[in-house]
Amino acid sequence: MRHTGHVTLNASEQLVVAAAAAAAPSVFNTQPWSFTFTEDGMEVHADPHDAWMPTASAARDVRLSCGAAVFNARASLARRGHGSRVSVLPDAGDPLLVARIAVTDAAPDPVLDELYRWVDSRRTNRYPFRPEGVPADVLALLHDAARREGATLRLLEAEPEYQRMLTSIRHATWTEDEDVREDRDARLSPRAEEPAIPVGNLGPVPRGGRPDDPPVRDMAVGLDLPGRGSAAFEPHPDLAVLETSDDDAGSWIAAGQALQRLLLEATGHGIAASFANQPLEDAELRPDVSGGAAHYGYPQMVLRLGYATEQPPASPRRPLSQVIRRTAA
Ligand SMILES: Cc1cc2nc3c(=O)[nH]c(=O)nc-3n(C[C@H](O)[C@H](O)[C@H](O)COP(=O)(O)O)c2cc1C
């Protein structure tokens, strides 16, 4: 068997890998991470910096976001011809150290290399999707992508599950804490120094409104944002829940990696996604999201999947100088 030795990334590789990690989705675009490069790899730290956390489920959402960043780093390393080995939560004395990624001279994983192609074009897409559903063979690929990272993508195909999910999302939307909503609006307002999510990325205001709200999140309820517009949404979007068998920090990080793997796979097949995590942020509603399922898991993300009608612009990222804590050379 070939010996696999460690590889030290050069300065430009460190920047490329950090940029890929930072392109991951994160809760309300808070980018709650920082990266350290060492002689033999990279560390991903949970780092809420001074970011306001928009949800009551911040601890989970931060780890999910960091898990997605870890996956992008792995894909970027594969593209650069390196192998990688991930240790999740490697230091019991440092719970904010999410993962240590050893960079090795083993052959890169060709699937990760291929998925890297979609890192920059993946978006959270809050625009209406085309009416047709995602083909079963593509859904199977997304299910398999989640499974490879230790999570389950449960499709809500049957009633009463589908309707129950819609009801749950709507209920959570309508009962959301007023202070949380106002705080989020303040960060999206054109008066904010730099809106956390640009107008073009929020998608249109759903037309119609209560009681038929679509399962897409209007991040800026009540804000009248110039240029946003309104639109009717597809009548029956594909909905799915990403689940894990446990509900601890390690599971959230696995769910984040699974999320990013399936989102990149989806992007490669022309499938867009947005999220409706409202019921997961409400401690009372969350147990209902997966509680009625035949196989019970812990829900980590609620996804809407479909064919895009529009490609939103990229949301801004923090400069890499703020995100990289230390370089190896
Ligand atoms: C843990 C987590 C939770 C999220 N929850 C929602 C959500 O409930 N609704 C939504 O529209 N987007 C949600 N997002 C998407 C982020 O808002 C999005 O990733 C961020 O604004 C960056 O934009 P991008 O994904 O287009 O790069 C979530 C992302 C993560 C990682």
Ligand as a Chemical Component Dictionary entry (heavy atoms), coordinates in Angstrom:
data_LIG
# 
_chem_comp.id                   LIG 
_chem_comp.type                 NON-POLYMER 
_chem_comp.pdbx_formal_charge   0 
_chem_comp.three_letter_code    LIG 
# 
loop_
_chem_comp_atom.comp_id 
_chem_comp_atom.atom_id 
_chem_comp_atom.alt_atom_id 
_chem_comp_atom.type_symbol 
_chem_comp_atom.charge 
_chem_comp_atom.model_Cartn_x 
_chem_comp_atom.model_Cartn_y 
_chem_comp_atom.model_Cartn_z 
_chem_comp_atom.pdbx_ordinal 
LIG C1  C1  C 0 -28.041 26.539 8.308  1  
LIG C2  C2  C 0 -28.644 27.395 7.233  2  
LIG C3  C3  C 0 -29.963 27.836 7.347  3  
LIG C4  C4  C 0 -30.540 28.611 6.338  4  
LIG N1  N1  N 0 -31.869 28.952 6.448  5  
LIG C5  C5  C 0 -32.464 29.581 5.413  6  
LIG C6  C6  C 0 -33.864 29.785 5.418  7  
LIG O1  O1  O 0 -34.589 29.375 6.325  8  
LIG N2  N2  N 0 -34.424 30.406 4.347  9  
LIG C7  C7  C 0 -33.670 30.852 3.289  10 
LIG O2  O2  O 0 -34.245 31.422 2.355  11 
LIG N3  N3  N 0 -32.329 30.678 3.260  12 
LIG C8  C8  C 0 -31.713 30.035 4.297  13 
LIG N4  N4  N 0 -30.370 29.788 4.230  14 
LIG C9  C9  C 0 -29.588 30.258 3.073  15 
LIG C10 C10 C 0 -28.723 31.483 3.394  16 
LIG O3  O3  O 0 -29.496 32.610 3.626  17 
LIG C11 C11 C 0 -27.729 31.686 2.247  18 
LIG O4  O4  O 0 -26.874 30.570 2.193  19 
LIG C12 C12 C 0 -26.889 32.946 2.375  20 
LIG O5  O5  O 0 -27.699 34.082 2.305  21 
LIG C13 C13 C 0 -25.786 33.029 1.302  22 
LIG O6  O6  O 0 -26.341 33.007 0.011  23 
LIG P1  P1  P 0 -25.992 31.867 -1.059 24 
LIG O7  O7  O 0 -26.452 30.551 -0.484 25 
LIG O8  O8  O 0 -26.747 32.245 -2.294 26 
LIG O9  O9  O 0 -24.509 31.876 -1.252 27 
LIG C14 C14 C 0 -29.774 28.989 5.219  28 
LIG C15 C15 C 0 -28.449 28.542 5.091  29 
LIG C16 C16 C 0 -27.898 27.734 6.071  30 
LIG C17 C17 C 0 -26.503 27.203 5.897  31 
# 
loop_
_chem_comp_bond.comp_id 
_chem_comp_bond.atom_id_1 
_chem_comp_bond.atom_id_2 
_chem_comp_bond.value_order 
_chem_comp_bond.pdbx_ordinal 
LIG C1  C2  SING 1  
LIG C2  C3  SING 2  
LIG C2  C16 DOUB 3  
LIG C3  C4  DOUB 4  
LIG C4  N1  SING 5  
LIG C4  C14 SING 6  
LIG N1  C5  DOUB 7  
LIG C5  C6  SING 8  
LIG C5  C8  SING 9  
LIG C6  O1  DOUB 10 
LIG C6  N2  SING 11 
LIG N2  C7  SING 12 
LIG C7  O2  DOUB 13 
LIG C7  N3  SING 14 
LIG N3  C8  DOUB 15 
LIG C8  N4  SING 16 
LIG N4  C9  SING 17 
LIG N4  C14 SING 18 
LIG C9  C10 SING 19 
LIG C10 O3  SING 20 
LIG C10 C11 SING 21 
LIG C11 O4  SING 22 
LIG C11 C12 SING 23 
LIG C12 O5  SING 24 
LIG C12 C13 SING 25 
LIG C13 O6  SING 26 
LIG O6  P1  SING 27 
LIG P1  O7  DOUB 28 
LIG P1  O8  SING 29 
LIG P1  O9  SING 30 
LIG C14 C15 DOUB 31 
LIG C15 C16 SING 32 
LIG C16 C17 SING 33 
# 
